[in-house]
Amino acid sequence: MATREPKIIALVCNWCTYTAADLAGTSRLIYPANVRMVRFMCTGMIDVKYIIKAFLEGADGVFVGGCHPGDCHYINGNVKAERRISGLQVLLEQFGIDPKRFTLKWIGASEGPEFQRNMQEFTRTIAELGPQIESDMMIL
């Protein structure tokens, strides 16, 4: 019997992490095909409700990636995102979601290998946790 691939949503910054993913692809670096990327102009645009919605819609893991602090094209959008997301672990637990199913990483545009490594590690972590069971989640 084939093992189920985890559903992973990656919410990424257009200028850095998305560009790193593109670099990884053009460099023929292999990262899991089950990662679905949603490109935002800046991680500062990512609201916690998008992360919660991804889980409620069946994602097994959510990855947020943006520019390194100090390198944001919108000056401090990534710092705003980090501040906004900082309390998410507690919120996820209240929804019955293991906080390990979410991660926030800073990956620069020239860091294709770093993107690859992060995607492989996160996918491995989510696969070890198993599928997110919707019946275990508290739906408001």
C-alpha positions as CSV (number, residue, x, y, z in Angstrom):
1,M,0.0,0.0,0.0
2,A,1.4,3.4,-1.0
3,T,2.0,6.0,1.7
4,R,0.0,9.1,1.7
5,E,1.9,12.3,0.8
6,P,1.2,15.1,3.3
7,K,-0.6,18.2,2.0
8,I,1.7,21.2,2.6
9,I,0.8,24.8,1.9
10,A,3.7,27.3,1.6
11,L,2.8,30.9,1.9
12,V,5.8,32.7,0.5
13,C,7.1,36.2,-0.2
14,N,7.4,37.0,-3.9
15,W,10.7,38.7,-3.6
16,C,12.7,36.2,-1.5
17,T,11.3,32.8,-0.7
18,Y,9.4,32.4,-4.0
19,T,12.5,33.5,-5.9
20,A,14.6,30.9,-3.9
21,A,12.0,28.2,-4.9
22,D,12.5,29.3,-8.5
23,L,16.2,29.2,-8.2
24,A,16.0,25.7,-6.6
25,G,13.9,24.6,-9.6
26,T,16.2,26.1,-12.3
27,S,19.2,24.6,-10.4
28,R,17.4,21.2,-10.6
29,L,17.4,20.9,-6.8
30,I,14.7,18.4,-5.9
31,Y,12.1,19.3,-3.2
32,P,8.8,17.6,-2.5
33,A,6.2,17.9,-5.2
34,N,3.4,17.9,-2.6
35,V,4.3,21.5,-1.5
36,R,1.7,24.0,-2.9
37,M,3.0,27.5,-2.9
38,V,0.8,30.6,-2.5
39,R,2.8,33.7,-3.5
40,F,2.2,37.0,-1.5
41,M,4.0,40.2,-2.4
42,C,5.2,40.3,1.2
43,T,4.9,38.1,4.3
44,G,3.5,41.2,6.0
45,M,0.3,40.5,3.9
46,I,-0.2,37.1,5.5
47,D,-2.9,37.1,8.1
48,V,-3.2,34.4,10.7
49,K,-6.7,33.6,9.3
50,Y,-5.1,32.4,6.1
51,I,-3.0,29.9,8.1
52,I,-6.0,28.7,10.1
53,K,-8.1,28.4,6.9
54,A,-5.4,26.3,5.2
55,F,-5.6,23.8,8.1
56,L,-9.4,23.8,8.1
57,E,-9.4,23.2,4.4
58,G,-7.2,20.0,4.9
59,A,-3.6,21.1,4.9
60,D,-1.4,18.8,7.0
61,G,1.3,21.5,7.4
62,V,1.7,25.2,6.6
63,F,5.1,26.8,5.9
64,V,5.5,30.6,5.8
65,G,8.7,31.9,4.2
66,G,9.9,35.4,3.7
67,C,12.9,37.8,3.4
68,H,15.5,37.9,6.2
69,P,14.8,40.7,8.7
70,G,16.3,43.9,7.3
71,D,15.9,42.7,3.7
72,C,12.2,43.3,3.2
73,H,11.3,45.0,0.0
74,Y,8.5,46.7,1.9
75,I,10.9,47.9,4.7
76,N,9.4,45.9,7.7
77,G,6.7,43.7,6.4
78,N,8.5,40.5,7.5
79,V,8.9,42.0,11.1
80,K,5.1,42.7,11.1
81,A,4.4,39.1,9.9
82,E,6.6,37.7,12.7
83,R,4.9,39.8,15.3
84,R,1.4,38.8,13.9
85,I,2.3,35.1,13.8
86,S,4.2,34.9,17.1
87,G,1.1,33.9,19.1
88,L,-0.1,31.3,16.5
89,Q,1.3,28.3,18.4
90,V,-1.2,28.8,21.2
91,L,-4.1,29.5,18.8
92,L,-3.3,26.3,16.8
93,E,-3.4,24.2,20.0
94,Q,-6.8,25.7,20.8
95,F,-7.9,24.5,17.4
96,G,-6.5,21.0,18.2
97,I,-3.6,21.4,15.7
98,D,-0.1,20.3,16.7
99,P,2.1,23.5,16.6
100,K,4.8,21.5,14.8
101,R,2.6,21.6,11.7
102,F,3.4,25.2,11.2
103,T,6.8,26.9,10.7
104,L,8.1,30.4,9.7
105,K,11.5,30.7,8.0
106,W,13.5,33.4,6.5
107,I,14.9,32.4,3.1
108,G,16.6,34.9,0.8
109,A,16.3,35.0,-3.0
110,S,19.8,33.5,-3.6
111,E,19.2,30.6,-1.1
112,G,17.8,27.9,-3.4
113,P,19.6,25.1,-1.6
114,E,18.2,26.5,1.7
115,F,14.7,26.4,0.3
116,Q,15.2,22.8,-0.8
117,R,16.5,21.8,2.6
118,N,13.7,23.5,4.5
119,M,11.0,22.0,2.3
120,Q,12.5,18.5,2.7
121,E,12.8,18.8,6.5
122,F,9.3,20.3,6.9
123,T,7.8,17.6,4.7
124,R,9.6,14.9,6.7
125,T,8.3,16.3,10.0
126,I,4.8,16.5,8.7
127,A,4.9,13.0,7.3
128,E,6.1,11.7,10.7
129,L,3.2,13.4,12.4
130,G,0.8,11.8,10.0
131,P,-2.3,13.3,8.5
132,Q,-4.1,16.1,10.2
133,I,-7.5,14.6,11.2
134,E,-10.3,17.0,10.6
135,S,-12.6,15.4,13.2
136,D,-10.0,16.2,15.9
137,M,-10.1,19.9,15.1
138,M,-12.5,22.2,16.8
139,I,-14.4,24.0,14.1
140,L,-16.1,27.2,15.1
